Amino acid sequence: MSTLHTAGRERVALLPRSAEELSELLARCRAEGRRVLAIGTGCALREDLLLQERDQIISTERMRGIIEYEPAEGVVTAWSGTRLSELRKTVEAGGHLLTPALPLETERTLGGVIAAGASGSDRLRHGPLRNHVLGVRVADGEGIITRSGGRLVKNVTGYDLPRLHTGARGSLGVIVEASLRLFPLPAVRNGWWLDAQSGAHACRVALQVRATRAQPLSMTALRLDNRWQLHVELAGHAAVIEDEERILRGISSSFQANEAGRTDLEQLMLRLRNQHHLSCQPARIEELVAQLEADPTTGDLLVDPGIATVRWTGARPVPEVPPLSGVQRALEQRIRKAIDPHGMFLRG
Ligand SMILES: Cc1cc2nc3c(=O)[nH]c(=O)nc-3n(C[C@H](O)[C@H](O)[C@H](O)COP(=O)(O)OP(=O)(O)OC[C@H]3O[C@@H](n4cnc5c(N)ncnc54)[C@H](O)[C@@H]3O)c2cc1C
């Protein structure tokens, strides 16, 4: 058992150590008519999440470890409580790159990252996480565990259920294990940065870079202590990187190499932790940044044009996000009812 703070209250979380223990707990919750909130470390739960007295929190953080990693296959399978940092260390030793690249990976679990549909700054090149979840084993409200998808790149048949669980925030069951597709580790990896006049300027340069043949791993604009910068991360074969460096300097001669770029970003992410954040349509990112910049109460800002996400400090509240349409909501409810007929799982 461990405790978790939600809405200012301390709640007890149960910590199964195996799939069998998890099944037993779920069957017990079902028999007692308790709803279940599945979590990893609980570091990124919804802010508006409301738990009732009888709701049971189950954390997978003790179900951890690599189940299978064959470097020749380019796929890794692990228990859902495995930290992203542990996965990355293992696959990098085997010559692979893991996506998504997220800050504070020692706190993030594989199951939590998949359930949150988390994409990292490297989505710019690799695309969304759902493209790389090849298979999952999931426990349902009776404690029955089923596998969908597989542990190999090309053996998926039937409906692509791993995609359905990616981003479902635990509302369709507890992810027990998952298999992720990997990428070759780049031979060269380096960072470049540019002083920008404003957020709009940084976003515009990022769009200019995107319009070329260069394929950065990530691009991040940040305003730290009232100074705007655009960070561009390149990764690949040496000859390709040389070409991409020339492209960057062609767009602006002020681009400078920065070995420590990622460390700055990690520090800023820590500062922006638990602050406001918003994802929007990529086409709206420049407008949103301009709105935030115009507000004198806004402090530091971090903009990821690749995943169209903004994080900021200050008083300005999160702007209204358009709600799901009635048709979308009805479809979501039908899917939940079909997969979780007793309404056991909370959306965390
Ligand atoms: C500082 C910070 C920066 C972040 N940056 C990004 C970013 O750049 N891009 C991005 O996309 N996201 C970002 N996030 C969100 C974050 O990456 C994920 O939500 C987080 O990794 C999940 O961590 P966790 O393992 O503790 O899951 P938790 O916080 O415990 O849970 C996250 C969600 O997953 C569900 N869940 C957890 N485990 C399971 C399971 N085994 N089965 C079913 N459901 C489960 C929970 O119910 C909840 O809905 C950020 C979060 C923070 C705090």
PDBQT file of the ligand as one rigid body, heavy atoms in Angstrom, charges set to zero:
ROOT
HETATM    1  C1  LIG A 401       6.101  17.950 -15.871  1.00  0.00    +0.000 C 
HETATM    2  C2  LIG A 401       5.281  17.120 -16.842  1.00  0.00    +0.000 A 
HETATM    3  C3  LIG A 401       5.546  17.202 -18.198  1.00  0.00    +0.000 A 
HETATM    4  C4  LIG A 401       4.807  16.467 -19.116  1.00  0.00    +0.000 A 
HETATM    5  N1  LIG A 401       5.083  16.587 -20.438  1.00  0.00    +0.000 NA
HETATM    6  C5  LIG A 401       4.358  15.940 -21.338  1.00  0.00    +0.000 A 
HETATM    7  C6  LIG A 401       4.617  16.093 -22.736  1.00  0.00    +0.000 A 
HETATM    8  O1  LIG A 401       5.522  16.804 -23.136  1.00  0.00    +0.000 OA
HETATM    9  N2  LIG A 401       3.820  15.423 -23.608  1.00  0.00    +0.000 N 
HETATM   10  C7  LIG A 401       2.803  14.625 -23.172  1.00  0.00    +0.000 A 
HETATM   11  O2  LIG A 401       2.078  14.090 -24.014  1.00  0.00    +0.000 OA
HETATM   12  N3  LIG A 401       2.551  14.433 -21.863  1.00  0.00    +0.000 NA
HETATM   13  C8  LIG A 401       3.287  15.092 -20.950  1.00  0.00    +0.000 A 
HETATM   14  N4  LIG A 401       3.006  14.932 -19.605  1.00  0.00    +0.000 N 
HETATM   15  C9  LIG A 401       2.023  13.905 -19.201  1.00  0.00    +0.000 C 
HETATM   16  C10 LIG A 401       2.797  12.636 -18.812  1.00  0.00    +0.000 C 
HETATM   17  O3  LIG A 401       3.791  12.275 -19.717  1.00  0.00    +0.000 OA
HETATM   18  C11 LIG A 401       2.021  11.344 -18.582  1.00  0.00    +0.000 C 
HETATM   19  O4  LIG A 401       0.729  11.599 -18.229  1.00  0.00    +0.000 OA
HETATM   20  C12 LIG A 401       2.782  10.597 -17.499  1.00  0.00    +0.000 C 
HETATM   21  O5  LIG A 401       3.980  10.146 -18.072  1.00  0.00    +0.000 OA
HETATM   22  C13 LIG A 401       2.154   9.456 -16.892  1.00  0.00    +0.000 C 
HETATM   23  O6  LIG A 401       2.909   9.178 -15.697  1.00  0.00    +0.000 OA
HETATM   24  P1  LIG A 401       2.507   8.032 -14.686  1.00  0.00    +0.000 P 
HETATM   25  O7  LIG A 401       3.146   6.797 -15.137  1.00  0.00    +0.000 OA
HETATM   26  O8  LIG A 401       2.799   8.428 -13.298  1.00  0.00    +0.000 OA
HETATM   27  O9  LIG A 401       0.956   7.936 -14.864  1.00  0.00    +0.000 OA
HETATM   28  P2  LIG A 401      -0.154   8.508 -13.880  1.00  0.00    +0.000 P 
HETATM   29  O10 LIG A 401       0.066   9.957 -13.636  1.00  0.00    +0.000 OA
HETATM   30  O11 LIG A 401      -0.248   7.636 -12.701  1.00  0.00    +0.000 OA
HETATM   31  O12 LIG A 401      -1.439   8.304 -14.790  1.00  0.00    +0.000 OA
HETATM   32  C14 LIG A 401      -1.601   8.991 -16.004  1.00  0.00    +0.000 C 
HETATM   33  C15 LIG A 401      -2.885   8.485 -16.659  1.00  0.00    +0.000 C 
HETATM   34  O13 LIG A 401      -2.730   7.117 -17.034  1.00  0.00    +0.000 OA
HETATM   35  C16 LIG A 401      -3.681   6.268 -16.354  1.00  0.00    +0.000 C 
HETATM   36  N5  LIG A 401      -2.910   5.054 -16.024  1.00  0.00    +0.000 N 
HETATM   37  C17 LIG A 401      -1.727   5.006 -15.355  1.00  0.00    +0.000 A 
HETATM   38  N6  LIG A 401      -1.268   3.745 -15.327  1.00  0.00    +0.000 NA
HETATM   39  C18 LIG A 401      -2.188   2.969 -15.970  1.00  0.00    +0.000 A 
HETATM   40  C19 LIG A 401      -2.283   1.587 -16.285  1.00  0.00    +0.000 A 
HETATM   41  N7  LIG A 401      -1.329   0.705 -15.937  1.00  0.00    +0.000 N 
HETATM   42  N8  LIG A 401      -3.367   1.158 -16.973  1.00  0.00    +0.000 NA
HETATM   43  C20 LIG A 401      -4.352   2.024 -17.340  1.00  0.00    +0.000 A 
HETATM   44  N9  LIG A 401      -4.307   3.330 -17.082  1.00  0.00    +0.000 NA
HETATM   45  C21 LIG A 401      -3.243   3.806 -16.408  1.00  0.00    +0.000 A 
HETATM   46  C22 LIG A 401      -4.171   7.092 -15.183  1.00  0.00    +0.000 C 
HETATM   47  O14 LIG A 401      -5.494   6.729 -14.809  1.00  0.00    +0.000 OA
HETATM   48  C23 LIG A 401      -4.108   8.509 -15.751  1.00  0.00    +0.000 C 
HETATM   49  O15 LIG A 401      -5.226   8.741 -16.555  1.00  0.00    +0.000 OA
HETATM   50  C24 LIG A 401       3.744  15.623 -18.657  1.00  0.00    +0.000 A 
HETATM   51  C25 LIG A 401       3.492  15.525 -17.271  1.00  0.00    +0.000 A 
HETATM   52  C26 LIG A 401       4.238  16.258 -16.371  1.00  0.00    +0.000 A 
HETATM   53  C27 LIG A 401       3.950  16.115 -14.885  1.00  0.00    +0.000 C 
ENDROOT
TORSDOF 0
